[in-house]
């Protein structure tokens, strides 16, 4: 009809709808693209800039020279010997195998070694260096430097190698360094460097983080293939500080000489007031220089296979029943708890019965009536059986820990053992069984579950002598060469005085079990306590001479001197040495004498420790 618009054809309407949908879709896509670009370039700009920088910038870690270790008179015990090594950076070498083949004309590199290096380079960062050779001669180093243009990526570097002095005397104290274990490599990036060595034992291990120093770094710009384009920044590493020990190397040698006739033994000498360890001897010894980096595989294998375990520092890792030296703990705990008094007398017939169990005294005929003084002097087992029963294991354990047993000390030396001071809670947690009264009786004389180290026994002796909560120290503080005075023990002064008087009687009165510790010249008195710890039932039923060596009793003696003004404390343990009064006491006497003769804490050095040459004996102090 005229006057009406004709409707568009169907195909035209369909085209218009498709065009509209296409336009909407394109608009949506361009909007999403724009939003994504805005997010990348504006919102997350900082993040992607950082990622780009990480791809463009490489940081190489630099190791610091390791600090030296000195004795108290500044004799060097561990230092770094100069040496040279060759490394190669795969990212700079280009064709690594070709460069290694050229390098083999100057130093021996087998085909197997080349293949190993190429394989390793593929598994690590291309900027991380690989060690080719160490301990180069000057001639080999000069020849390689002469041909440097044809050896891309090859570096010749100065490399400090750890060196030990007086190793036979100081090996257990100083310790040694070795390769980094795989699980420790994430602790510090510098530990991933192939030449890094860390302390494994002794002071090397205990003071590792300080001796290692502070790492440095080189920041470089690299291309897409990992090749270094230029260096952007360099931070020099800070060498580890020198550590001065409290130990006197000359006294250490004398103590070891006194112990040399025994198969296994340990002795510790400490400054009573400060806790400074002046000597820490363990037999048998070893020299860390012979096993450093497995330079002598045969020597390392022999040490590991040795039946007497020379690598173990028995002063800190040897665990021994303390025997009658533990009567100091039991007696003091009973006095403090009020379960015995100084004047009360307990009868000893040679045997003590608890329910249906009989416990023998070491003196089969008995000690008759004993008060505290006599019981300590003559080491009467029956007296301390009863004292332990009355007092209880909880109170005894508390006193043992108060005097330094059952713990590891922050003394600057690695691989200590804590020993064991048992109590009812420990047994319930360990075995799921209740504590028995008979176990308290055995613990009261230092047997049963109780175990200690010679270092702990020396600490106990220092605390009894000084009345202070002394802790052992092997390293002098960097800021002050003098060790800090410890806090007083929370123990009755009257009870401590009675104990000290009894310990003097052990050595100097008739009937004392430690009379063989009496000084030969009589210029001073020694206060001490014997200990004989059984290793099996047979050792209490047979003569020691009839037993195999490893079934004999351990011999112990602890002491301090001069008794009236305590200065030095000594703990001696002779494995399977028999009676403490017969074997360990004379050794402790000699160690006390040589310590007083040398008087290491009375000698001055330029840092305020005391005067005189460390090789010249001083008069007795």
C-alpha positions as CSV (number, residue, x, y, z in Angstrom):
1,X,0.0,0.0,0.0
2,X,1.0,3.6,-0.6
3,X,2.2,5.5,2.5
4,X,3.7,2.5,4.4
5,X,7.5,1.7,4.6
6,X,8.2,-1.7,3.3
7,X,9.9,-4.1,5.8
8,X,13.6,-4.9,5.2
9,X,14.3,-8.2,3.8
10,X,15.0,-11.0,6.3
11,X,18.7,-11.4,5.2
12,X,19.3,-7.7,5.9
13,X,17.8,-8.0,9.4
14,X,20.0,-11.1,10.1
15,X,23.1,-9.2,8.9
16,X,22.4,-6.3,11.2
17,X,22.1,-8.5,14.3
18,X,25.3,-10.3,13.5
19,X,27.1,-7.0,13.1
20,X,25.8,-5.8,16.4
21,X,26.9,-9.0,18.2
22,X,30.3,-8.8,16.6
23,X,30.7,-5.2,17.6
24,X,29.7,-6.0,21.2
25,X,32.2,-8.9,21.3
26,X,35.0,-6.8,19.8
27,X,34.3,-4.1,22.3
28,X,34.4,-6.6,25.2
29,X,37.6,-8.1,24.0
30,X,39.3,-4.8,23.5
31,X,38.1,-3.7,27.0
32,X,39.5,-6.9,28.6
33,X,42.8,-6.4,26.7
34,X,42.9,-2.8,27.9
35,X,42.2,-3.8,31.4
36,X,44.9,-6.5,31.3
37,X,47.4,-4.0,29.9
38,X,46.5,-1.5,32.6
39,X,47.0,-4.3,35.2
40,X,50.4,-5.3,33.8
41,X,51.8,-1.8,33.2
42,X,50.3,0.1,36.1
43,X,48.8,-2.0,38.9
44,X,51.5,-4.7,38.9
45,X,54.3,-2.6,37.6
46,X,56.6,-3.0,40.6
47,X,56.1,-6.8,40.6
48,X,57.1,-7.3,37.0
49,X,59.9,-4.8,37.2
50,X,61.4,-6.9,40.0
51,X,61.0,-10.1,38.0
52,X,62.6,-8.5,35.0
53,X,65.5,-7.4,37.2
54,X,65.9,-10.9,38.6
55,X,66.2,-12.2,35.1
56,X,68.7,-9.5,34.2
57,X,70.7,-9.2,37.4
58,X,72.9,-11.9,39.0
59,X,74.3,-11.8,42.5
60,X,77.4,-13.9,43.2
61,X,78.1,-14.6,46.9
62,X,81.7,-14.2,48.2
63,X,83.0,-16.2,51.2
64,X,84.9,-14.5,54.0
65,X,88.2,-15.6,55.5
66,X,87.6,-17.8,58.5
67,X,88.7,-16.4,61.9
68,X,91.7,-17.8,63.7
69,X,91.6,-19.7,67.1
70,X,94.1,-18.8,69.7
71,X,94.9,-20.1,73.2
72,X,94.7,-17.8,76.2
73,X,98.3,-16.7,75.7
74,X,97.6,-16.0,72.0
75,X,99.4,-19.1,70.6
76,X,97.8,-19.9,67.3
77,X,95.8,-23.1,67.3
78,X,93.9,-22.8,64.0
79,X,94.6,-20.4,61.1
80,X,94.3,-20.2,57.3
81,X,97.2,-21.2,55.2
82,X,97.7,-19.5,51.8
83,X,96.9,-21.5,48.7
84,X,95.5,-21.2,45.2
85,X,92.6,-22.8,43.3
86,X,91.2,-22.8,39.8
87,X,87.5,-22.4,39.2
88,X,85.5,-22.0,36.1
89,X,82.2,-20.2,35.6
90,X,80.2,-22.1,33.0
91,X,78.3,-19.0,31.8
92,X,81.5,-17.4,30.8
93,X,83.2,-20.4,29.4
94,X,81.1,-20.9,26.3
95,X,81.8,-24.5,25.3
96,X,82.7,-25.8,28.7
97,X,84.1,-29.2,27.5
98,X,86.5,-27.4,25.0
99,X,87.8,-25.1,27.7
100,X,88.4,-28.0,30.1
101,X,90.2,-29.9,27.4
102,X,92.5,-26.9,26.8
103,X,93.0,-26.6,30.6
104,X,94.1,-30.2,30.9
105,X,97.3,-29.3,29.1
106,X,98.4,-27.4,32.2
107,X,96.9,-29.5,35.0
108,X,95.8,-33.1,35.0
109,X,92.0,-33.4,34.2
110,X,90.9,-36.9,33.1
111,X,88.0,-37.5,30.7
112,X,85.9,-38.9,33.5
113,X,86.5,-35.7,35.5
114,X,85.7,-33.5,32.5
115,X,82.4,-35.4,32.0
116,X,81.6,-35.0,35.7
117,X,82.2,-31.3,35.6
118,X,80.0,-30.8,32.5
119,X,77.2,-32.8,34.0
120,X,77.4,-30.8,37.2
121,X,77.4,-27.5,35.3
122,X,74.1,-28.5,33.7
123,X,72.5,-29.1,37.1
124,X,73.3,-25.8,38.7
125,X,73.2,-22.1,38.0
126,X,75.5,-21.2,35.1
127,X,77.0,-18.4,37.2
128,X,78.0,-20.7,40.1
129,X,81.7,-21.6,39.8
130,X,83.0,-25.1,39.7
131,X,86.3,-26.1,41.4
132,X,88.7,-27.5,38.9
133,X,91.8,-27.9,41.2
134,X,93.1,-26.8,44.6
135,X,96.5,-26.4,46.3
136,X,98.2,-25.4,43.0
137,X,101.9,-24.7,42.8
138,X,103.0,-21.2,41.9
139,X,104.4,-22.5,38.5
140,X,101.1,-24.1,37.5
141,X,99.2,-20.9,38.5
142,X,101.6,-18.7,36.4
143,X,101.3,-20.9,33.3
144,X,97.5,-20.8,33.4
145,X,97.4,-17.0,33.9
146,X,99.8,-16.8,30.9
147,X,97.2,-18.6,28.7
148,X,94.2,-16.9,30.2
149,X,93.0,-15.4,26.8
150,X,92.4,-19.0,25.5
151,X,90.7,-20.1,28.7
152,X,87.4,-18.1,29.0
153,X,85.6,-18.4,32.3
154,X,88.7,-19.8,34.1
155,X,89.7,-18.0,37.3
156,X,92.7,-18.4,39.5
157,X,92.0,-17.4,43.1
158,X,93.7,-17.2,46.5
159,X,92.1,-19.9,48.7
160,X,92.7,-20.1,52.4
161,X,93.1,-23.7,53.7
162,X,92.5,-24.5,57.3
163,X,95.7,-25.3,59.2
164,X,96.0,-26.7,62.8
165,X,98.8,-26.4,65.3
166,X,99.5,-28.6,68.3
167,X,96.7,-30.8,66.9
168,X,97.7,-33.8,69.0
169,X,97.0,-31.8,72.1
170,X,94.1,-29.6,71.0
171,X,92.2,-31.7,68.4
172,X,89.3,-32.4,70.7
173,X,88.9,-28.8,71.8
174,X,89.5,-27.0,68.5
175,X,87.8,-29.6,66.4
176,X,87.9,-29.5,62.6
177,X,86.1,-28.3,59.5
178,X,84.5,-30.3,56.7
179,X,82.2,-30.1,53.7
180,X,78.8,-28.6,54.1
181,X,76.0,-31.2,54.4
182,X,73.3,-30.9,51.8
183,X,70.5,-30.2,54.2
184,X,72.4,-27.2,55.6
185,X,72.9,-25.5,52.3
186,X,69.7,-23.5,52.6
187,X,70.7,-21.9,55.8
188,X,73.1,-19.4,54.2
189,X,73.7,-18.8,50.4
190,X,77.4,-18.8,51.0
191,X,77.2,-22.5,52.1
192,X,76.4,-23.4,48.5
193,X,79.9,-22.4,47.3
194,X,81.7,-25.6,46.5
195,X,84.8,-24.7,48.5
196,X,83.0,-23.7,51.7
197,X,83.9,-25.6,54.8
198,X,82.1,-25.5,58.1
199,X,83.0,-26.5,61.7
200,X,82.1,-30.0,62.5
201,X,83.3,-30.5,66.1
202,X,84.9,-28.6,69.0
203,X,85.1,-24.8,68.9
204,X,85.1,-24.9,65.1
205,X,81.6,-26.3,65.3
206,X,80.4,-24.5,68.4
207,X,81.4,-21.1,67.2
208,X,80.8,-21.7,63.5
209,X,78.6,-18.7,62.7
210,X,81.1,-16.3,64.3
211,X,84.2,-17.8,62.8
212,X,82.6,-17.9,59.3
213,X,82.5,-14.1,59.1
214,X,80.0,-12.1,57.0
215,X,79.6,-13.0,53.3
216,X,80.1,-10.4,50.5
217,X,78.6,-10.2,47.1
218,X,79.2,-9.2,43.4
219,X,76.1,-7.9,41.6
220,X,76.3,-8.3,37.8
221,X,74.1,-7.7,34.7
222,X,73.6,-10.7,32.5
223,X,72.1,-11.4,29.2
224,X,69.3,-13.9,28.2
225,X,71.9,-16.7,28.0
226,X,73.3,-16.0,31.5
227,X,76.5,-14.3,30.3
228,X,77.8,-11.6,32.5
229,X,77.7,-8.2,30.7
230,X,79.1,-5.9,33.5
231,X,79.5,-5.7,37.2
232,X,77.1,-3.3,39.0
233,X,78.2,-3.5,42.6
234,X,80.6,-5.3,44.9
235,X,80.4,-5.7,48.7
236,X,83.6,-7.1,50.3
237,X,83.2,-10.0,52.8
238,X,84.0,-9.3,56.4
239,X,86.5,-11.8,57.9
240,X,85.6,-13.9,60.9
241,X,87.1,-12.5,64.1
242,X,89.9,-14.3,65.9
243,X,88.7,-16.2,69.0
244,X,90.8,-16.4,72.1
245,X,90.2,-19.5,74.2
246,X,90.4,-19.8,78.0
247,X,92.6,-22.9,77.4
248,X,96.3,-22.9,78.2
249,X,97.9,-25.1,75.5
250,X,100.9,-25.8,77.7
251,X,98.8,-27.0,80.6
252,X,96.7,-29.1,78.2
253,X,99.9,-30.9,77.0
254,X,100.9,-31.6,80.6
255,X,97.5,-33.0,81.5
256,X,97.5,-35.3,78.4
257,X,101.0,-36.5,79.3
258,X,99.8,-37.5,82.7
259,X,97.0,-39.5,81.2
260,X,99.0,-41.1,78.4
261,X,99.4,-44.5,80.1
262,X,95.7,-45.2,80.1
263,X,93.6,-46.6,77.3
264,X,90.6,-44.3,77.7
265,X,90.5,-41.3,80.0
266,X,89.4,-37.7,80.4
267,X,90.2,-34.8,82.6
268,X,88.9,-31.2,82.9
269,X,90.6,-28.3,84.7
270,X,88.5,-25.2,85.4
271,X,88.8,-21.7,87.0
272,X,86.6,-22.1,90.1
273,X,85.4,-18.5,90.1
274,X,84.8,-17.8,86.4
275,X,84.2,-21.2,84.9
276,X,87.0,-20.7,82.3
277,X,88.1,-24.1,81.0
278,X,91.9,-24.2,81.3
279,X,92.4,-27.8,80.1
280,X,90.1,-30.4,78.6
281,X,91.9,-33.7,77.9
282,X,90.6,-36.8,76.3
283,X,92.5,-40.0,75.6
284,X,93.0,-41.3,73.0
285,X,93.7,-38.1,71.0
286,X,93.8,-37.4,67.3
287,X,95.3,-34.7,65.1
288,X,92.7,-32.9,62.9
289,X,95.4,-32.0,60.3
290,X,95.6,-35.7,59.3
291,X,91.9,-35.9,58.3
292,X,91.3,-32.4,57.0
293,X,89.2,-32.7,53.8
294,X,90.1,-36.4,53.7
295,X,93.7,-35.5,52.6
296,X,94.7,-38.9,54.0
297,X,91.8,-41.3,53.4
298,X,93.8,-44.1,55.1
299,X,94.2,-42.1,58.3
300,X,90.5,-41.2,58.3
301,X,89.5,-44.8,57.9
302,X,91.8,-45.9,60.7
303,X,90.3,-43.2,63.1
304,X,86.8,-44.3,62.3
305,X,87.6,-48.0,62.8
306,X,89.7,-47.6,65.9
307,X,88.2,-49.6,68.8
308,X,88.8,-46.8,71.3
309,X,87.0,-44.1,69.3
310,X,89.7,-41.4,69.3
311,X,87.4,-38.9,67.5
312,X,85.1,-38.7,70.6
313,X,85.9,-36.0,73.1
314,X,85.2,-38.0,76.3
315,X,85.3,-34.8,78.4
316,X,82.0,-33.6,76.8
317,X,80.6,-36.7,75.2
318,X,81.7,-39.6,77.5
319,X,78.8,-40.7,79.7
320,X,79.7,-42.3,83.0
321,X,77.8,-43.2,86.2
322,X,79.2,-40.7,88.6
323,X,79.5,-43.3,91.4
324,X,80.2,-41.9,94.9
325,X,81.0,-38.4,93.5
326,X,77.2,-38.1,93.4
327,X,77.0,-38.4,97.2
328,X,77.8,-34.7,97.2
329,X,74.4,-34.2,95.5
330,X,72.5,-36.7,97.7
331,X,74.0,-35.3,100.9
332,X,73.4,-31.7,100.1
333,X,69.9,-32.4,98.9
334,X,69.1,-34.2,102.2
335,X,70.6,-31.4,104.3
336,X,68.6,-28.8,102.3
337,X,65.4,-30.8,102.6
338,X,66.0,-31.4,106.4
339,X,65.6,-35.1,106.0
340,X,69.0,-35.6,107.7
341,X,71.0,-33.3,110.0
342,X,74.7,-32.8,110.3
343,X,74.9,-34.5,113.7
344,X,72.4,-37.3,113.2
345,X,74.1,-40.7,113.1
346,X,73.0,-43.6,110.9
347,X,74.1,-47.2,111.4
348,X,76.1,-49.0,108.7
349,X,76.4,-52.8,109.1
350,X,77.7,-53.3,105.6
351,X,74.2,-53.9,104.1
352,X,71.0,-52.0,103.7
353,X,67.6,-53.6,103.3
354,X,64.7,-52.0,101.5
355,X,61.6,-54.2,101.4
356,X,63.0,-57.5,100.2
357,X,66.1,-56.2,98.4
358,X,69.5,-55.9,100.1
359,X,72.0,-53.2,99.0
360,X,75.6,-53.7,100.0
361,X,78.1,-51.1,101.2
362,X,81.5,-51.1,99.5
363,X,83.0,-51.9,103.0
364,X,81.5,-55.3,103.7
365,X,82.2,-55.0,107.5
366,X,80.3,-51.7,107.7
367,X,81.2,-48.3,109.0
368,X,79.3,-48.5,112.2
369,X,77.5,-45.2,113.2
370,X,78.1,-42.4,110.7
371,X,77.2,-38.7,110.9
372,X,77.4,-36.6,107.7
373,X,81.1,-35.8,108.0
374,X,82.2,-39.4,108.5
375,X,79.9,-40.7,105.9
376,X,81.3,-38.4,103.3
377,X,84.8,-38.9,104.4
378,X,84.6,-42.7,104.2
379,X,82.0,-42.8,101.4
380,X,79.6,-44.9,103.4
381,X,77.0,-46.3,100.9
382,X,74.4,-47.3,103.6
383,X,74.3,-43.7,104.9
384,X,73.5,-42.4,101.5
385,X,71.0,-45.2,100.7
386,X,69.0,-44.0,103.7
387,X,69.5,-40.3,102.9
388,X,68.3,-40.9,99.4
389,X,65.2,-42.8,100.6
390,X,64.2,-40.1,103.0
391,X,64.8,-37.3,100.5
392,X,63.2,-38.7,97.4
393,X,64.3,-38.6,93.8
394,X,62.6,-35.3,92.9
395,X,64.6,-33.3,95.4
396,X,67.8,-35.2,94.5
397,X,67.3,-34.5,90.8
398,X,66.6,-30.8,91.5
399,X,69.9,-30.5,93.5
400,X,71.8,-32.3,90.7
401,X,70.6,-29.9,88.1
402,X,71.2,-26.9,90.4
403,X,74.9,-28.1,90.6
404,X,75.2,-28.4,86.8
405,X,74.4,-32.1,86.0
406,X,72.1,-33.2,83.3
407,X,72.5,-30.3,81.0
408,X,74.4,-28.9,77.9
409,X,76.3,-25.7,78.4
410,X,76.6,-22.8,76.1
411,X,80.4,-23.0,76.3
412,X,81.4,-22.6,72.7
413,X,82.1,-26.2,71.9
414,X,79.9,-28.5,69.8
415,X,78.6,-32.0,70.3
416,X,78.1,-32.1,74.0
417,X,76.0,-34.7,75.7
418,X,73.6,-33.9,78.5
419,X,73.8,-37.1,80.4
420,X,70.8,-38.1,82.5
421,X,69.4,-37.1,85.8
422,X,66.4,-39.3,86.1
423,X,63.2,-38.6,88.0
424,X,59.7,-40.2,88.2
425,X,58.4,-38.0,85.3
426,X,61.3,-39.0,83.1
427,X,60.7,-42.8,83.7
428,X,57.0,-42.5,83.1
429,X,57.6,-40.7,79.8
430,X,60.4,-43.0,78.7
431,X,59.1,-46.4,79.8
432,X,55.5,-45.8,80.7
433,X,56.2,-47.3,84.2
434,X,56.2,-45.8,87.7
435,X,59.4,-44.9,89.6
436,X,60.5,-47.5,92.2
437,X,61.9,-46.8,95.6
438,X,64.9,-49.0,94.9
439,X,65.8,-46.8,91.9
440,X,66.1,-43.8,94.3
441,X,68.5,-45.8,96.5
442,X,70.7,-46.7,93.6
443,X,70.6,-43.1,92.2
444,X,71.6,-41.9,95.7
445,X,75.1,-43.3,95.2
446,X,75.4,-42.4,91.5
447,X,74.4,-45.7,89.9
448,X,71.2,-46.9,88.1
449,X,70.1,-44.5,85.4
450,X,72.3,-41.6,86.4
451,X,75.0,-40.6,83.9
452,X,77.3,-37.6,83.7
453,X,80.2,-36.2,81.6
454,X,83.6,-35.2,83.1
455,X,82.8,-31.5,82.1
456,X,79.6,-31.6,84.2
457,X,81.5,-33.1,87.2
458,X,84.0,-30.3,86.9
459,X,81.2,-27.7,86.9
460,X,79.6,-29.4,90.0
461,X,83.0,-29.1,91.7
462,X,83.3,-25.4,90.8
463,X,79.8,-24.7,92.2
464,X,80.5,-26.5,95.5
465,X,83.8,-24.7,95.9
466,X,82.7,-21.2,95.0
467,X,79.0,-21.2,96.0
468,X,78.3,-19.7,92.6
469,X,76.3,-20.9,89.6
470,X,79.4,-21.2,87.5
471,X,79.0,-22.1,83.9
472,X,81.9,-23.5,81.8
473,X,83.4,-21.2,79.1
474,X,85.9,-22.0,76.4
475,X,85.9,-18.7,74.5
476,X,86.6,-15.3,75.9
477,X,84.1,-12.6,75.0
478,X,85.1,-10.3,72.2
479,X,84.3,-7.2,74.1
480,X,85.9,-8.1,77.5
481,X,88.7,-10.6,78.0
482,X,87.5,-11.3,81.5
483,X,84.7,-13.8,82.2
484,X,81.6,-12.5,84.1
485,X,81.2,-13.5,87.7
486,X,78.4,-16.0,88.3
487,X,75.4,-15.5,90.5
488,X,75.3,-17.2,94.0
489,X,73.7,-20.6,94.4
490,X,70.5,-20.8,96.3
491,X,72.0,-23.3,98.8
492,X,72.4,-22.8,102.6
493,X,75.9,-21.4,103.4
494,X,76.0,-23.6,106.5
495,X,75.4,-26.7,104.5
496,X,77.9,-25.8,101.9
497,X,80.5,-25.1,104.6
498,X,79.8,-28.5,106.2
499,X,80.2,-30.2,102.8
500,X,83.5,-28.5,102.0
501,X,84.9,-29.5,105.4
502,X,83.9,-33.1,104.7
503,X,85.6,-33.0,101.3
504,X,88.8,-31.8,102.9
505,X,88.5,-34.8,105.3
506,X,88.2,-37.2,102.3
507,X,91.8,-36.3,101.4
508,X,93.4,-35.3,104.6
509,X,91.8,-37.2,107.5
510,X,92.4,-40.8,108.6
511,X,89.9,-43.1,107.0
512,X,89.3,-40.7,104.0
513,X,88.9,-42.6,100.7
514,X,91.0,-39.9,98.8
515,X,94.2,-39.9,100.9
516,X,96.3,-40.6,97.8
517,X,95.4,-37.2,96.6
518,X,97.3,-35.5,99.4
519,X,99.8,-33.0,97.9
520,X,103.4,-34.2,98.1
521,X,104.8,-31.0,99.5
522,X,101.9,-30.2,101.9
523,X,101.9,-26.5,101.1
524,X,98.1,-26.5,100.6
525,X,95.1,-28.7,101.1
526,X,92.9,-30.4,98.5
527,X,89.2,-30.9,98.9
528,X,87.9,-33.9,96.9
529,X,85.6,-36.9,96.5
530,X,86.3,-40.3,95.2
531,X,84.0,-42.2,92.8
532,X,84.0,-45.8,91.7
533,X,81.2,-46.6,89.3
534,X,80.2,-50.1,88.4
535,X,79.7,-51.2,84.8
536,X,78.0,-54.5,85.7
537,X,77.1,-56.8,88.5
538,X,80.3,-58.9,88.0
539,X,82.5,-55.9,89.0
540,X,81.0,-55.9,92.5
541,X,81.4,-59.6,93.0
542,X,84.9,-60.3,91.7
543,X,88.3,-58.8,92.1
544,X,89.0,-56.1,89.5
545,X,92.2,-58.0,88.3
546,X,90.1,-61.1,87.5
547,X,87.8,-59.2,85.2
548,X,88.2,-58.4,81.5
549,X,89.3,-54.7,81.1
550,X,85.9,-53.6,79.8
551,X,84.1,-55.1,82.8
552,X,86.2,-53.3,85.4
553,X,84.9,-50.3,87.4
554,X,85.4,-46.7,86.2
555,X,87.7,-44.6,88.4
556,X,86.7,-41.0,89.2
557,X,88.0,-38.2,91.4
558,X,86.9,-34.6,91.6
559,X,88.7,-31.9,93.7
560,X,89.5,-28.3,94.1
561,X,92.5,-26.4,95.6
562,X,93.7,-24.6,97.6
563,X,90.9,-25.8,99.8
564,X,90.7,-22.7,101.9
565,X,90.8,-20.3,98.9
566,X,89.6,-22.3,95.9
567,X,91.2,-21.4,92.6
568,X,91.2,-24.5,90.4
569,X,88.8,-27.5,90.1
570,X,89.7,-30.8,88.5
571,X,87.6,-33.8,87.4
572,X,89.3,-37.0,86.3
573,X,87.6,-40.1,84.8
574,X,89.7,-43.2,84.0
575,X,87.6,-45.7,82.1
576,X,87.8,-49.2,83.7
577,X,90.5,-47.9,85.9
578,X,89.3,-49.6,89.2
579,X,88.9,-47.7,92.5
580,X,88.7,-43.9,92.4
581,X,90.9,-43.5,95.4
582,X,93.6,-45.8,94.0
583,X,93.7,-44.6,90.3
584,X,92.1,-41.3,89.7
585,X,93.0,-39.6,92.9
586,X,96.8,-39.5,92.4
587,X,96.3,-38.3,88.9
588,X,94.0,-35.4,90.0
589,X,96.6,-34.6,92.7
590,X,99.3,-34.2,90.0
591,X,97.1,-32.2,87.7
592,X,96.3,-29.8,90.6
593,X,100.0,-29.5,91.4
594,X,101.0,-28.7,87.8
595,X,98.1,-26.2,87.5
596,X,99.1,-24.4,90.6
597,X,102.7,-24.4,89.4
598,X,101.8,-22.9,86.1
599,X,99.0,-20.8,87.5
600,X,97.5,-19.8,84.1
601,X,94.9,-17.4,85.6
602,X,97.6,-15.6,87.5
603,X,99.7,-14.8,84.4
604,X,99.2,-11.5,82.7
605,X,99.0,-10.9,78.9
606,X,98.4,-7.8,77.0
607,X,94.6,-8.4,77.1
608,X,94.5,-8.5,80.8
609,X,94.5,-12.3,81.5
610,X,97.7,-12.2,83.5
611,X,102.2,-11.7,82.8
612,X,104.9,-13.9,81.6
613,X,105.7,-16.3,78.8
614,X,103.4,-19.2,78.4
615,X,106.4,-21.6,78.2
616,X,108.0,-20.5,81.5
617,X,106.5,-21.9,84.7
618,X,105.5,-19.3,87.3
619,X,105.6,-19.7,91.1
620,X,102.8,-21.4,92.9
621,X,99.9,-19.1,93.6
